[in-house]
């Protein structure tokens, strides 16, 4: 059936159908992971990103194609998780650029939008690799343009794009040698590309009338960041924290610089993230009514949240007063590290750990002040998070921890929220996972102050990077020496194989312990973790003297000590330190230096 034109409702319905089909096949996409470790989360990251973008679209349901597309792009941007989610968010951003200013659209518009999506997707990665979602997007866009120039029909364009995408997906194993099922040697298709094909197939099925419009999800409440701590010394005035999303009126654009300038005159802790088609605003001020009124003059507000910081301050002062009285009576008093919540898990404002001498934690950024530098570090496991927090220096270096890691990648929006609340004039991000790096870079580009990313691949590299940081002094100029220090150590990750496999010619059975390097290369395999770690250390480059053994899920202190003793028996020249990491999925994280 010829379909020459479509509107916002049609775009919204097609996206709902696309996401519904991907959701039905999430595990199929996850199962395309070629490595036998518990981190095959491409499908999960893509669907998490899709849910966030659809939630934004639901808030403007019934609007024009332009408004729907803008909401989709903003939701995808803020909700992007993992490398696959970030690339998908850039695809959606390109599509939104193609629909800019359009109440309705035709086949040529769809083709142009897909062409822009191809460009933004390739621009999202520094070294594009063929045989991935990028290839699938490129060939879908090429087919869409070629078809639209012959036949300006939306359905025909989507048919051509979907068929080209599916064909490109089938050829990904020939273009990318990494796409080999390790247990059988069988070639498999790219998981991100498969997710994109499902999205296209869902949109096409809706356009053909083959599926009903799925009911839109009810928007989930999103907690706004709240201050990490307030002063317990005096009765300062903190005012109100106001957070909202602002979109311009139809046919208009926002002046982001002017908005930021006005808000900076109106309060502090100002963060304006986004672009001319939509921003997220965060401010602490005495008059939230004026902040909201200002936004209403410029456009439409959504996801509004206002918190009374003075009430929170009062609660903290009361708790600290009780703690002080307890200490005066000689009672043991626990001093919790302040925590605030963002989507996806806790973000902890760092304090240097209290030592046995009863020293106060080094709280950074009291009363809204900022240290010269802060580090936002992604960490999974309470032991690793505590080790990272211990680098905080009062008045000089703040540390904020974002909960996340393998199979739990924080989104761009969550990282941006952490940056917004980080107590530093300049920010360094430690992603501590290859699958968080792109989201970290995307958040850095959107931030309201200088932000740099040190591309650490695990928490051990993150700790090595922090050891090279000069405080006080160079601010984000520390990035280069920190990057060098993170790669100067050798690290290993120990986990259990989740299925039989043949990795680089080495047979691995389900349940065996496997040791991987930071780039997921196989280093050693054994029936138990003790022998696996010892064999892996023998495979490392010589010259290291200290081995730090961070134990996590599947291990306990007794087993870790056995591993340490076995290492010293086999390598008496080595010093071995056992630390509790608490990291999920990996029994041990090993650092050799």
C-alpha positions as CSV (number, residue, x, y, z in Angstrom):
1,X,0.0,0.0,0.0
2,X,1.4,3.4,-1.0
3,X,2.0,5.7,2.0
4,X,3.1,9.1,0.9
5,X,2.9,11.0,4.2
6,X,3.0,10.4,7.9
7,X,2.7,12.6,11.0
8,X,3.8,12.6,14.6
9,X,1.3,10.0,15.7
10,X,2.5,7.7,13.0
11,X,6.2,8.2,14.0
12,X,5.3,7.6,17.6
13,X,3.4,4.4,16.7
14,X,6.2,3.1,14.5
15,X,8.7,3.7,17.3
16,X,6.5,1.9,19.9
17,X,6.2,-1.1,17.5
18,X,10.0,-1.1,16.8
19,X,10.8,-1.1,20.5
20,X,8.2,-3.8,21.3
21,X,9.8,-6.1,18.7
22,X,13.3,-5.5,20.1
23,X,12.1,-6.1,23.6
24,X,10.7,-9.5,22.5
25,X,14.1,-10.5,21.2
26,X,16.4,-9.0,23.8
27,X,17.7,-12.3,25.0
28,X,18.3,-13.4,21.4
29,X,20.5,-10.3,20.9
30,X,22.3,-10.9,24.2
31,X,23.0,-14.5,23.3
32,X,24.9,-13.3,20.2
33,X,27.8,-12.4,22.6
34,X,30.7,-14.5,21.3
35,X,32.6,-14.7,24.6
36,X,31.7,-17.2,27.3
37,X,31.5,-14.7,30.1
38,X,28.4,-13.2,31.9
39,X,28.5,-9.8,30.2
40,X,26.5,-10.3,26.9
41,X,24.4,-7.3,27.5
42,X,24.1,-5.6,24.1
43,X,20.4,-6.2,23.9
44,X,19.8,-5.1,27.5
45,X,21.7,-1.9,26.9
46,X,19.8,-1.2,23.7
47,X,16.4,-1.8,25.2
48,X,17.2,0.3,28.2
49,X,18.1,3.1,26.0
50,X,14.9,2.6,24.0
51,X,12.8,2.7,27.1
52,X,14.2,6.0,28.1
53,X,13.6,7.5,24.7
54,X,10.1,6.2,24.5
55,X,9.3,7.5,27.9
56,X,10.3,11.0,26.6
57,X,8.1,10.6,23.5
58,X,5.1,9.6,25.7
59,X,5.3,12.9,27.4
60,X,4.7,14.8,24.1
61,X,2.2,12.2,22.6
62,X,0.0,13.8,20.0
63,X,2.5,16.4,18.9
64,X,4.1,16.9,15.5
65,X,6.7,14.6,14.0
66,X,9.4,17.2,14.9
67,X,8.4,17.3,18.6
68,X,8.2,13.5,18.8
69,X,11.6,13.0,17.1
70,X,13.2,15.6,19.4
71,X,11.9,13.9,22.5
72,X,13.1,10.5,21.2
73,X,16.6,11.9,20.6
74,X,16.7,13.6,24.0
75,X,15.5,10.4,25.8
76,X,18.0,8.3,23.9
77,X,20.8,10.7,24.7
78,X,20.2,10.8,28.4
79,X,19.4,7.1,28.7
80,X,22.2,5.7,26.5
81,X,23.8,2.7,28.2
82,X,26.9,0.9,27.1
83,X,28.6,1.4,23.7
84,X,25.7,-0.1,21.9
85,X,23.3,2.3,23.6
86,X,25.5,5.3,22.9
87,X,25.7,4.4,19.2
88,X,22.0,3.9,19.1
89,X,21.4,7.3,20.7
90,X,23.5,8.9,17.9
91,X,21.4,7.1,15.3
92,X,18.3,8.5,16.9
93,X,19.9,11.9,17.1
94,X,20.6,11.8,13.3
95,X,17.0,10.8,12.7
96,X,15.7,13.7,14.8
97,X,17.9,16.1,12.8
98,X,16.2,14.8,9.6
99,X,12.7,15.4,11.0
100,X,13.6,18.9,12.4
101,X,10.8,21.4,11.6
102,X,8.5,18.9,10.0
103,X,4.9,18.4,11.1
104,X,4.5,15.6,8.5
105,X,7.1,13.7,6.5
106,X,7.4,11.6,3.3
107,X,9.7,8.9,2.0
108,X,12.4,11.3,1.0
109,X,12.3,12.7,4.5
110,X,12.7,9.3,6.0
111,X,15.7,8.5,3.7
112,X,17.3,11.9,4.5
113,X,16.9,11.2,8.2
114,X,18.5,7.8,7.9
115,X,21.3,9.3,6.0
116,X,22.0,11.7,8.8
117,X,21.7,8.9,11.3
118,X,24.4,7.0,9.4
119,X,26.7,10.0,9.7
120,X,26.1,10.6,13.4
121,X,26.6,6.9,14.2
122,X,30.0,6.8,12.5
123,X,30.9,10.0,14.2
124,X,30.2,8.5,17.6
125,X,33.3,6.3,17.5
126,X,36.9,7.3,16.9
127,X,37.8,4.2,14.9
128,X,34.8,2.8,13.2
129,X,34.8,-1.0,12.7
130,X,32.9,-2.6,9.8
131,X,30.9,-5.7,10.4
132,X,29.0,-4.0,13.2
133,X,25.9,-1.9,13.8
134,X,27.6,0.8,11.8
135,X,27.7,-1.3,8.7
136,X,24.0,-2.2,9.1
137,X,23.0,1.4,9.5
138,X,25.1,2.6,6.5
139,X,23.7,0.0,4.1
140,X,20.1,0.6,5.4
141,X,20.6,4.4,4.8
142,X,22.1,3.9,1.3
143,X,19.2,1.7,0.3
144,X,16.6,4.1,1.7
145,X,18.0,7.0,-0.3
146,X,18.3,5.0,-3.5
147,X,14.7,3.9,-3.2
148,X,13.2,7.3,-2.1
149,X,14.7,8.9,-5.2
150,X,12.8,6.5,-7.4
151,X,9.7,6.1,-5.3
152,X,8.7,8.7,-2.7
153,X,6.8,6.2,-0.6
154,X,7.4,5.6,3.1
155,X,6.6,1.9,3.1
156,X,8.8,1.3,0.1
157,X,11.7,3.2,1.7
158,X,11.4,1.2,4.9
159,X,11.2,-2.1,3.0
160,X,14.4,-1.3,1.2
161,X,16.1,-0.1,4.3
162,X,15.1,-3.2,6.3
163,X,16.0,-5.7,3.6
164,X,19.4,-4.0,3.1
165,X,20.0,-4.0,6.9
166,X,19.1,-7.7,7.2
167,X,21.5,-8.4,4.3
168,X,24.2,-6.4,5.8
169,X,23.7,-8.2,9.1
170,X,24.1,-11.6,7.5
171,X,27.4,-10.4,6.1
172,X,28.8,-9.0,9.3
173,X,30.8,-12.2,10.1
174,X,32.6,-11.9,6.8
175,X,33.6,-8.3,7.6
176,X,34.5,-8.7,11.3
177,X,36.7,-11.6,12.2
178,X,35.8,-11.2,15.9
179,X,32.3,-12.5,15.2
180,X,33.0,-16.2,15.8
181,X,31.2,-18.4,18.4
182,X,34.1,-19.5,20.4
183,X,32.7,-22.8,21.6
184,X,32.0,-24.1,18.1
185,X,33.9,-21.9,15.7
186,X,30.6,-20.9,14.1
187,X,30.4,-17.4,12.7
188,X,27.6,-15.3,14.2
189,X,26.1,-11.9,13.3
190,X,26.8,-8.7,15.2
191,X,24.6,-8.3,18.2
192,X,24.2,-4.5,17.8
193,X,23.4,-4.9,14.2
194,X,20.8,-7.5,15.1
195,X,19.1,-5.1,17.5
196,X,18.9,-2.5,14.8
197,X,17.3,-4.9,12.3
198,X,14.7,-5.8,14.9
199,X,13.9,-2.1,15.3
200,X,13.6,-1.6,11.6
201,X,11.4,-4.7,11.2
202,X,9.1,-3.5,14.0
203,X,8.7,0.0,12.4
204,X,8.0,-1.6,9.0
205,X,5.4,-4.0,10.4
206,X,3.6,-1.0,11.9
207,X,3.7,0.9,8.7
208,X,2.2,-2.0,6.9
209,X,-0.6,-2.3,9.4
210,X,0.6,-5.8,10.5
211,X,0.7,-4.9,14.2
212,X,-1.4,-2.8,16.5
213,X,0.1,0.2,18.2
214,X,1.4,-1.1,21.5
215,X,0.2,0.8,24.5
216,X,2.6,3.4,25.6
217,X,4.4,2.7,28.9
218,X,3.5,4.8,31.9
219,X,6.5,7.2,32.5
220,X,8.5,6.0,35.4
221,X,9.3,8.5,38.2
222,X,12.8,9.7,37.9
223,X,14.5,10.8,41.2
224,X,16.5,13.9,40.9
225,X,19.9,14.3,42.4
226,X,20.0,15.7,45.9
227,X,22.9,17.3,47.6
228,X,25.5,14.9,49.0
229,X,25.9,16.7,52.3
230,X,25.5,20.0,54.0
231,X,27.4,21.8,56.7
232,X,26.8,20.8,60.3
233,X,28.4,23.9,61.7
234,X,26.0,26.8,61.1
235,X,22.4,27.4,59.9
236,X,23.3,28.4,56.3
237,X,20.5,28.9,53.8
238,X,20.5,26.4,51.0
239,X,17.2,27.2,49.3
240,X,15.6,24.9,46.7
241,X,16.9,22.5,44.2
242,X,15.0,22.9,40.9
243,X,15.3,20.4,38.1
244,X,13.2,20.3,34.8
245,X,13.4,19.6,31.1
246,X,12.8,22.6,28.8
247,X,11.7,22.3,25.2
248,X,11.2,25.4,23.0
249,X,7.9,26.4,21.4
250,X,7.2,24.9,18.0
251,X,9.3,26.6,15.3
252,X,11.7,28.1,17.9
253,X,15.1,27.2,19.3
254,X,16.6,27.7,22.7
255,X,19.5,30.0,23.3
256,X,21.5,27.7,25.7
257,X,24.1,30.3,26.5
258,X,21.6,32.9,27.5
259,X,19.7,30.4,29.6
260,X,22.9,29.5,31.4
261,X,23.8,33.1,32.0
262,X,20.4,34.0,33.4
263,X,20.4,31.0,35.8
264,X,23.9,31.7,37.0
265,X,22.7,35.1,38.1
266,X,19.8,33.5,39.9
267,X,21.5,30.8,41.9
268,X,24.3,28.3,42.1
269,X,25.1,24.7,41.2
270,X,23.8,25.5,37.8
271,X,23.8,22.9,35.1
272,X,22.3,23.3,31.6
273,X,22.7,20.2,29.5
274,X,21.4,19.7,26.0
275,X,21.1,21.8,22.9
276,X,18.8,24.3,21.2
277,X,16.0,21.8,20.9
278,X,15.9,20.8,24.5
279,X,17.8,21.2,27.8
280,X,17.8,19.7,31.2
281,X,18.1,22.4,33.9
282,X,19.5,22.1,37.4
283,X,19.9,25.0,39.9
284,X,19.9,25.7,43.6
285,X,18.1,29.0,44.3
286,X,16.0,30.9,46.8
287,X,13.1,31.4,44.3
288,X,12.1,28.2,42.4
289,X,9.0,30.0,41.3
290,X,11.1,32.5,39.3
291,X,13.2,29.7,37.8
292,X,10.0,27.9,36.7
293,X,8.4,31.1,35.4
294,X,11.6,31.8,33.3
295,X,11.4,28.4,31.7
296,X,7.7,28.8,30.9
297,X,8.5,32.0,29.1
298,X,10.8,30.0,26.8
299,X,8.8,26.9,26.1
300,X,7.3,23.8,27.7
301,X,8.4,22.2,30.9
302,X,8.3,18.5,31.9
303,X,9.8,16.2,34.6
304,X,9.7,19.1,37.1
305,X,11.2,18.4,40.6
306,X,11.7,20.9,43.4
307,X,13.4,19.9,46.7
308,X,13.7,22.0,49.9
309,X,17.4,21.7,50.7
310,X,17.0,23.4,54.1
311,X,14.8,20.5,55.3
312,X,17.5,18.1,54.1
313,X,20.1,20.2,55.9
314,X,18.1,20.1,59.1
315,X,17.9,16.3,59.0
316,X,21.6,16.0,58.5
317,X,22.3,18.5,61.3
318,X,20.1,16.5,63.6
319,X,21.8,13.3,62.8
320,X,25.2,14.8,63.4
321,X,24.1,16.3,66.6
322,X,23.0,12.9,67.9
323,X,26.4,11.5,66.7
324,X,28.2,14.2,68.5
325,X,26.3,13.6,71.8
326,X,26.9,9.9,71.5
327,X,30.6,10.4,71.0
328,X,30.7,12.7,74.0
329,X,29.2,9.9,76.1
330,X,31.9,7.6,74.9
331,X,29.6,5.6,72.7
332,X,30.8,4.2,69.4
333,X,29.2,6.2,66.6
334,X,29.3,5.1,62.9
335,X,29.8,7.9,60.5
336,X,28.1,7.0,57.2
337,X,29.4,8.4,53.9
338,X,26.7,10.7,52.5
339,X,24.8,9.3,49.6
340,X,22.5,10.7,47.0
341,X,20.5,8.8,44.5
342,X,20.3,9.0,40.7
343,X,18.7,6.7,38.2
344,X,20.4,3.3,38.0
345,X,21.9,3.3,41.5
346,X,23.6,5.3,44.2
347,X,26.2,8.0,43.5
348,X,28.4,8.6,46.5
349,X,30.0,11.9,47.2
350,X,33.4,10.9,48.3
351,X,34.9,11.3,51.7
352,X,38.4,10.2,52.6
353,X,38.0,7.1,54.9
354,X,38.2,7.6,58.6
355,X,41.3,6.1,60.0
356,X,41.8,4.5,63.4
357,X,42.8,7.8,64.9
358,X,39.2,9.0,64.6
359,X,40.0,11.6,62.0
360,X,37.1,13.3,60.4
361,X,36.2,12.2,56.8
362,X,37.5,14.7,54.2
363,X,34.1,16.0,53.0
364,X,34.6,18.0,49.8
365,X,32.3,20.7,48.5
366,X,30.5,21.7,51.7
367,X,28.0,24.6,51.4
368,X,27.9,24.2,47.6
369,X,31.6,25.0,47.3
370,X,33.8,23.2,44.8
371,X,37.4,21.8,45.0
372,X,39.7,22.6,42.0
373,X,39.3,19.1,40.7
374,X,36.9,16.2,41.2
375,X,37.0,12.6,39.8
376,X,33.8,10.7,38.8
377,X,34.6,7.0,38.9
378,X,32.4,4.1,37.9
379,X,32.7,1.2,40.3
380,X,31.0,-2.1,41.1
381,X,31.5,-3.5,44.5
382,X,31.6,-1.8,47.9
383,X,35.3,-2.6,48.5
384,X,36.4,-1.0,45.2
385,X,34.2,2.0,45.8
386,X,35.7,2.5,49.2
387,X,39.3,2.3,47.8
388,X,38.4,5.0,45.2
389,X,36.8,7.2,47.8
390,X,39.9,7.2,49.9
391,X,41.7,9.4,47.4
392,X,39.6,12.4,48.3
393,X,41.5,15.3,49.7
394,X,39.5,18.0,51.6
395,X,39.3,21.2,49.6
396,X,41.5,19.9,46.8
397,X,40.1,16.7,45.3
398,X,36.5,15.3,45.4
399,X,35.6,11.8,44.4
400,X,32.1,10.8,43.3
401,X,31.3,7.1,42.7
402,X,28.7,6.0,40.1
403,X,27.5,2.5,40.8
404,X,27.8,0.4,37.7
405,X,30.1,-1.7,35.6
406,X,30.0,-5.0,33.8
407,X,26.4,-5.8,32.7
408,X,25.2,-2.7,34.6
409,X,26.5,0.2,32.5
410,X,25.4,3.7,33.8
411,X,23.7,5.8,31.2
412,X,24.9,9.1,29.8
413,X,22.3,10.9,31.8
414,X,23.4,9.2,35.0
415,X,27.0,10.2,34.4
416,X,25.9,13.7,33.5
417,X,24.0,13.9,36.8
418,X,27.1,12.8,38.6
419,X,29.2,15.4,36.9
420,X,26.6,18.0,37.8
421,X,26.9,17.2,41.5
422,X,30.6,16.5,41.5
423,X,32.4,18.9,43.9
424,X,35.1,20.1,41.4
425,X,35.6,23.0,39.0
426,X,37.2,20.5,36.6
427,X,36.2,16.9,36.3
428,X,38.0,13.7,35.3
429,X,35.9,10.6,34.6
430,X,37.3,7.1,35.2
431,X,34.8,4.7,33.3
432,X,36.7,1.6,34.6
433,X,35.0,-0.4,31.8
434,X,35.4,-0.4,28.0
435,X,31.6,-0.5,27.6
436,X,31.2,2.7,29.7
437,X,33.8,4.8,27.8
438,X,31.5,6.1,25.0
439,X,28.8,7.1,27.5
440,X,31.5,8.9,29.5
441,X,32.7,10.8,26.5
442,X,29.2,11.7,25.5
443,X,28.5,13.0,29.0
444,X,31.8,15.0,29.0
445,X,30.7,16.8,25.8
446,X,27.4,17.9,27.4
447,X,28.8,19.0,30.7
448,X,28.8,22.6,31.9
449,X,32.5,22.7,32.9
450,X,35.8,21.1,31.7
451,X,35.6,17.3,31.7
452,X,38.1,14.8,30.5
453,X,37.9,11.0,30.3
454,X,40.8,8.7,31.3
455,X,39.9,5.5,29.4
456,X,40.4,3.0,32.2
457,X,39.3,-0.5,31.5
458,X,38.8,-1.8,35.0
459,X,38.9,-0.5,38.6
460,X,42.5,-1.6,39.1
461,X,43.5,0.7,36.3
462,X,41.4,3.4,37.8
463,X,43.2,3.1,41.1
464,X,46.6,3.2,39.3
465,X,45.5,6.4,37.5
466,X,44.5,8.1,40.8
467,X,47.9,7.2,42.2
468,X,49.5,9.3,39.4
469,X,47.2,12.3,40.0
470,X,49.0,15.4,41.4
471,X,47.0,17.3,44.0
472,X,47.0,20.2,44.1
473,X,48.2,21.3,40.8
474,X,47.4,20.4,37.3
475,X,43.7,19.8,37.2
476,X,42.6,18.1,34.0
477,X,46.2,18.3,32.8
478,X,46.6,15.2,34.9
479,X,44.8,13.2,32.2
480,X,47.9,12.2,30.3
481,X,50.0,11.0,33.2
482,X,47.0,9.2,34.7
483,X,46.3,7.5,31.3
484,X,50.0,6.4,31.2
485,X,49.9,5.1,34.7
486,X,46.7,3.1,34.1
487,X,48.4,1.2,31.3
488,X,51.7,0.8,33.1
489,X,50.2,-1.9,35.3
490,X,49.1,-5.4,34.1
491,X,45.6,-6.5,35.1
492,X,43.6,-9.7,34.9
493,X,40.0,-10.6,35.5
494,X,39.0,-14.1,36.7
495,X,35.5,-15.5,36.1
496,X,33.8,-18.8,35.3
497,X,32.9,-19.8,31.8
498,X,29.1,-19.8,31.2
499,X,29.3,-22.3,28.4
500,X,31.7,-24.6,26.5
501,X,34.0,-22.7,24.1
502,X,37.1,-22.8,22.1
503,X,39.0,-19.6,22.6
504,X,42.0,-18.9,20.3
505,X,42.4,-22.7,20.0
506,X,42.1,-23.4,23.7
507,X,39.1,-25.5,24.8
508,X,37.2,-24.2,27.7
509,X,34.4,-26.1,29.5
510,X,31.5,-24.6,31.2
511,X,32.3,-23.9,34.8
512,X,36.1,-23.7,34.4
513,X,37.9,-20.7,35.7
514,X,39.1,-18.4,32.9
515,X,41.5,-15.4,33.2
516,X,41.1,-12.5,30.8
517,X,43.2,-9.5,30.0
518,X,41.6,-6.0,30.0
519,X,40.7,-6.4,26.4
520,X,39.0,-9.8,27.0
521,X,41.9,-11.8,25.6
522,X,42.2,-15.3,27.1
523,X,45.3,-15.6,29.4
524,X,44.8,-18.8,31.2
525,X,42.2,-21.5,32.0
526,X,42.1,-24.1,34.8
527,X,39.6,-26.2,36.7
528,X,39.9,-23.9,39.7
529,X,40.6,-20.3,40.3
530,X,43.8,-20.9,42.3
531,X,45.6,-22.6,39.4
532,X,44.1,-20.2,36.9
533,X,45.5,-17.2,38.6
534,X,49.0,-18.7,39.1
535,X,49.1,-19.7,35.4
536,X,48.0,-16.2,34.3
537,X,50.7,-14.5,36.4
538,X,53.3,-16.7,34.7
539,X,52.0,-15.4,31.3
540,X,52.5,-11.7,32.2
541,X,55.4,-9.6,31.2
542,X,58.2,-9.9,33.8
543,X,59.3,-7.1,36.1
544,X,56.4,-6.8,38.5
545,X,56.9,-7.1,42.3
546,X,53.5,-6.5,43.8
547,X,50.3,-8.4,43.1
548,X,47.0,-7.1,44.5
549,X,44.1,-9.6,44.6
550,X,40.7,-8.0,44.7
551,X,38.1,-10.7,45.5
552,X,34.5,-10.4,44.5
553,X,31.4,-12.5,43.7
554,X,32.0,-16.3,44.0
555,X,35.1,-15.9,46.3
556,X,35.5,-15.2,50.0
557,X,38.4,-14.2,52.2
558,X,39.6,-17.7,53.0
559,X,39.7,-18.7,49.3
560,X,41.5,-15.4,48.4
561,X,44.1,-16.1,51.1
562,X,44.6,-19.6,49.6
563,X,45.2,-18.1,46.2
564,X,47.7,-15.6,47.8
565,X,49.6,-18.4,49.5
566,X,49.8,-20.4,46.3
567,X,51.1,-17.4,44.5
568,X,53.9,-16.8,47.0
569,X,54.8,-20.5,47.0
570,X,55.1,-20.4,43.3
571,X,56.7,-17.0,43.1
572,X,58.4,-16.2,46.4
573,X,59.8,-13.0,45.0
574,X,56.3,-11.5,44.8
575,X,54.5,-9.6,47.5
576,X,50.8,-10.3,47.5
577,X,48.1,-8.1,49.0
578,X,44.5,-9.3,49.4
579,X,41.7,-6.7,49.2
580,X,37.9,-7.1,49.3
581,X,36.5,-5.7,46.1
582,X,32.9,-7.0,46.1
583,X,32.7,-6.8,42.3
584,X,30.0,-8.8,40.5
585,X,30.7,-11.4,37.8
586,X,34.4,-11.5,38.4
587,X,35.8,-13.7,41.2
588,X,39.1,-11.8,41.2
589,X,40.5,-8.6,39.8
590,X,44.2,-8.9,39.8
591,X,46.8,-6.0,39.5
592,X,50.5,-6.7,38.9
593,X,52.9,-3.8,39.2
